[in-house]
């Protein structure tokens, strides 16, 4: 049994993989997983700066999925990940590329959130907390102060649902939810959130 498995592994080719974001820039980090025909995990490799750290075995019938972040084997087995590429999805293959093509893109984009007051003026110096709603921040957790134009930006963010909390002077001034969708019609996502300084709620653990 072991000998047959070894022969099978040797017969499989190694997948040379370059992983990019939607705008064809190297993916900062991720987890690449190869599955067999029955959905079992064959191999796992981490992706850093667009390159898979280890070669991945590949043969006809295998499937490739890319998750956002550095996931443990137990997390991959549980499947509670933000998947940004899946070769079993026809749209992913058509728009992002086939694994054996040497390069694939993923559903990750730049994001800008701009805070404005009720009069439309930028709100600077507030603190924005952005987390993914799937895991409450296990995979995406952004903590940043707004710039002079009221914005908080990130270079790459996966397509999923998010929650935002805005704190100004230690006061919870706004909350919002938004989604970054797969198949963006543009190269980046931009959201505006209105901060109402009238209805402020003081919270004891505000940053």
C-alpha positions as CSV (number, residue, x, y, z in Angstrom):
1,X,0.0,0.0,0.0
2,X,2.8,2.4,1.0
3,X,4.8,1.5,-2.1
4,X,1.8,2.2,-4.4
5,X,1.3,5.5,-2.7
6,X,4.9,6.4,-3.3
7,X,4.8,5.4,-6.9
8,X,1.7,7.6,-7.3
9,X,3.4,10.6,-5.7
10,X,6.5,10.2,-7.9
11,X,4.3,10.0,-11.0
12,X,2.6,13.2,-10.1
13,X,4.2,16.4,-11.4
14,X,5.1,19.3,-9.2
15,X,2.9,22.4,-9.6
16,X,5.0,25.5,-10.1
17,X,2.7,28.2,-8.7
18,X,2.8,32.0,-8.9
19,X,-0.2,33.5,-7.0
20,X,-1.3,37.1,-7.7
21,X,-4.1,39.4,-6.6
22,X,-6.9,40.7,-8.9
23,X,-4.6,43.4,-10.2
24,X,-1.9,40.9,-11.0
25,X,0.4,41.9,-8.1
26,X,2.0,39.3,-5.9
27,X,-0.3,38.0,-3.2
28,X,1.1,39.0,0.2
29,X,0.4,35.7,1.9
30,X,-2.0,32.8,1.7
31,X,-2.4,29.0,1.9
32,X,-2.5,26.8,-1.1
33,X,-4.1,23.4,-0.8
34,X,-4.3,20.5,-3.3
35,X,-7.2,18.1,-3.0
36,X,-7.7,14.7,-4.6
37,X,-10.7,13.5,-6.5
38,X,-12.6,12.6,-3.3
39,X,-11.9,15.9,-1.7
40,X,-9.1,14.7,0.6
41,X,-6.1,16.9,1.3
42,X,-3.1,15.9,-0.7
43,X,-0.6,18.7,0.1
44,X,-0.4,22.2,1.5
45,X,2.0,25.1,0.9
46,X,2.1,28.6,2.2
47,X,2.3,31.5,-0.2
48,X,4.5,34.5,0.5
49,X,5.0,37.4,-1.8
50,X,3.3,35.6,-4.6
51,X,5.4,32.4,-4.5
52,X,4.4,29.0,-3.1
53,X,7.1,28.0,-0.6
54,X,6.9,24.3,-1.5
55,X,6.2,22.4,-4.7
56,X,2.7,21.0,-4.9
57,X,1.9,17.5,-6.4
58,X,-0.4,17.7,-9.4
59,X,-2.1,15.2,-11.7
60,X,-5.5,15.2,-13.6
61,X,-8.4,15.1,-11.2
62,X,-6.7,17.1,-8.5
63,X,-8.1,20.4,-7.4
64,X,-6.4,23.6,-6.1
65,X,-7.8,26.0,-3.6
66,X,-6.2,29.2,-2.2
67,X,-7.1,30.7,1.2
68,X,-6.4,34.1,2.5
69,X,-3.9,34.0,5.4
70,X,-1.6,31.4,6.9
71,X,-3.9,28.6,8.0
72,X,-3.0,25.5,10.0
73,X,-3.7,22.0,8.7
74,X,-6.6,21.7,11.2
75,X,-8.1,25.0,10.0
76,X,-7.9,23.8,6.4
77,X,-9.5,20.5,7.4
78,X,-12.3,22.4,9.2
79,X,-12.8,24.6,6.1
80,X,-13.6,27.8,8.0
81,X,-11.4,29.9,5.7
82,X,-11.8,32.8,3.3
83,X,-11.2,31.0,-0.1
84,X,-9.9,33.4,-2.8
85,X,-9.4,30.8,-5.5
86,X,-11.0,27.4,-6.3
87,X,-10.2,25.4,-9.4
88,X,-13.4,23.5,-9.1
89,X,-15.3,26.7,-9.7
90,X,-15.7,27.4,-13.5
91,X,-15.7,31.2,-13.0
92,X,-12.4,31.1,-11.0
93,X,-10.7,29.1,-13.8
94,X,-12.1,31.3,-16.5
95,X,-11.3,34.7,-14.9
96,X,-8.3,33.8,-12.7
97,X,-6.4,31.1,-14.5
98,X,-5.8,27.3,-14.5
99,X,-3.3,25.9,-11.9
100,X,-1.1,24.4,-14.5
101,X,-0.8,27.7,-16.4
102,X,2.0,28.7,-14.0
103,X,0.2,31.8,-12.6
104,X,-3.2,32.4,-11.1
105,X,-4.9,35.5,-9.8
106,X,-7.2,35.6,-6.7
107,X,-10.2,37.5,-5.4
108,X,-8.2,40.1,-3.5
109,X,-8.3,43.8,-3.9
110,X,-7.2,47.2,-2.6
111,X,-9.7,48.7,-0.2
112,X,-10.3,52.3,0.9
113,X,-12.8,53.4,3.6
114,X,-13.5,57.1,3.9
115,X,-15.1,58.6,6.9
116,X,-17.2,61.8,6.5
117,X,-19.4,63.8,8.8
118,X,-23.1,64.5,8.0
119,X,-21.9,67.6,6.0
120,X,-19.6,65.5,3.8
121,X,-16.4,66.7,5.3
122,X,-13.6,64.2,5.9
123,X,-13.1,63.0,9.5
124,X,-9.4,62.7,10.3
125,X,-7.8,61.2,13.4
126,X,-10.5,58.7,14.2
127,X,-9.8,55.0,14.7
128,X,-11.2,52.4,12.4
129,X,-11.5,48.7,13.3
130,X,-12.2,46.5,10.3
131,X,-12.8,42.7,10.8
132,X,-14.1,39.9,8.7
133,X,-17.5,38.7,9.9
134,X,-16.9,35.1,9.2
135,X,-14.4,34.7,12.1
136,X,-14.6,38.0,13.9
137,X,-11.1,39.0,12.9
138,X,-9.2,35.7,12.7
139,X,-8.4,36.3,9.0
140,X,-8.8,40.0,8.6
141,X,-8.2,42.6,11.3
142,X,-7.3,46.1,10.4
143,X,-6.7,48.8,13.1
144,X,-5.8,52.2,11.7
145,X,-6.3,55.9,12.2
146,X,-7.9,57.9,9.5
147,X,-5.7,60.2,7.4
148,X,-6.2,63.9,6.8
149,X,-8.7,63.0,4.0
150,X,-10.6,60.7,6.3
151,X,-9.4,57.5,4.7
152,X,-8.1,54.1,5.8
153,X,-6.6,52.0,3.0
154,X,-5.2,48.5,2.7
155,X,-3.2,47.1,-0.2
156,X,-4.9,43.7,-0.4
157,X,-8.1,42.4,1.2
158,X,-10.0,39.2,0.3
159,X,-13.6,39.1,-1.0
160,X,-15.8,38.5,2.0
161,X,-18.1,40.3,4.4
162,X,-16.8,42.9,6.9
163,X,-17.8,44.9,9.9
164,X,-16.4,48.3,10.8
165,X,-16.4,50.2,14.1
166,X,-15.3,53.8,14.2
167,X,-14.0,55.4,17.4
168,X,-13.5,59.2,17.7
169,X,-11.9,60.5,20.9
170,X,-12.6,57.1,22.6
171,X,-16.3,57.2,21.6
172,X,-18.0,54.7,19.3
173,X,-19.2,57.1,16.6
174,X,-20.3,54.7,13.8
175,X,-20.7,51.1,12.8
176,X,-21.2,49.7,9.4
177,X,-21.2,46.5,7.3
178,X,-20.0,46.0,3.8
179,X,-19.0,43.3,1.4
180,X,-16.1,43.0,-1.1
181,X,-17.5,40.9,-4.0
182,X,-15.8,38.5,-6.3
183,X,-15.4,39.6,-9.9
184,X,-15.0,43.4,-9.3
185,X,-15.9,45.6,-12.2
186,X,-13.0,47.9,-11.2
187,X,-9.5,47.4,-9.7
188,X,-10.4,48.5,-6.2
189,X,-13.2,48.9,-3.7
190,X,-14.2,52.1,-2.0
191,X,-16.7,52.7,0.8
192,X,-17.8,55.9,2.6
193,X,-19.1,55.9,6.1
194,X,-20.9,58.8,7.7
195,X,-19.9,59.6,11.3
196,X,-22.7,61.3,13.3
197,X,-21.3,63.1,16.3
198,X,-24.7,63.6,17.8
199,X,-25.5,60.0,18.6
200,X,-22.3,58.9,20.3
201,X,-22.1,55.9,22.6
202,X,-19.3,55.7,25.2
203,X,-17.8,52.3,25.6
204,X,-15.5,51.2,28.4
205,X,-13.0,49.3,26.3
206,X,-12.8,51.8,23.4
207,X,-9.3,52.1,21.9
